[in-house]
Amino acid sequence: MKKKPTVLLFTFLLLLAGCAMPQGNYRIRAVDANGADLTKKLVLMTSGGRGIYTIRNGICSAYPGATVLIEDIQSGQLLEGESPYRCRLQAAQTVFGQTFEAPAEIDYGGKLYKQAFKQEKGGRGLYEYTTDNETVDGWTHLITLQYKQGDTSDPLNWARTLKATLDKESPKPNYSLSVSGEHGYAQIIYEPDGKYSDYESNAIKSFHLPACGGLVVLQYAVKHSKETPPEGANPKDFVYQQVKRIALQSVEIEATLKAFAWMPKCGNMPN
């Protein structure tokens, strides 16, 4: 099996933070995914910031998945830190009668990866793919697909959650995160530790498709054997140089993943 990335992307943290009551007079409205105003027949205003969250929650109850806009009546500016706000989809509406269908094979980087492991339970799915007759316990190149039904996070929130998870790892891996368009991306390098003898580089791409009823994550991992420093070499400098080489290779791996045209396939949910 692969290292921590298999489970870390489904480790979701609940972050609670207090906030001060906004000051000012605001107009509150909601739009759908196409920008159409859902509340144009309603006059939703709040004085002195009072009732903003009550109104917002009420809108979200009435229009799951909508985007709530909180605008200063005088300036027309959105309330910083609170707007726009994406309403979560209700459980009954999250899946839209659809779910993710994991492929049996994935053609990637000129090689055919076949599904070698599958686990589905409670609206979550984990699928691992190997090539060159490798096994999930003895791989050098591995593709992993993960699915979480009902997850409506956007790429930025996905990246923030992943960052919080990685920062708690010990030892902390080398990583970089980015968001581009409709996808979040991650590049993670794990160094050998007491449990694992190899380096492992990972390139990750997230898919946030309402039609699939949840979050799909594509991950490509490569193992790198730990090299033995030659006699007389500085051990720390030798390790640094190897990590540097792996990091440069990881940049190429991520670029390949970004260019990969694969998209998740969705189908009707079983009865």
SULWOUR-V998038 format. One record per run of one state. SS is the DSSP state (~ for helix, > for strand, _ for the rest). FROM is the first residue (numbers start at 1). TO is the last residue. Records with the same first field share a line. If there is no record, write none. Layout:
SS: FROM-TO ; FROM-TO
//
This chain:
_: 1-4 ; 9-25 ; 32-36 ; 38-44 ; 47-51 ; 63-66 ; 73-77 ; 79-84 ; 87-90 ; 95-97 ; 102-104 ; 109-110 ; 122-123 ; 131-140 ; 150-154 ; 168-173 ; 181-182 ; 191-197 ; 213-213 ; 226-234 ; 260-264 ; 269-271
~: 5-8 ; 52-62 ; 91-94 ; 155-167 ; 210-212 ; 235-259
>: 26-31 ; 37-37 ; 45-46 ; 67-72 ; 78-78 ; 85-86 ; 98-101 ; 105-108 ; 111-121 ; 124-130 ; 141-149 ; 174-180 ; 183-190 ; 198-209 ; 214-225 ; 265-268
//
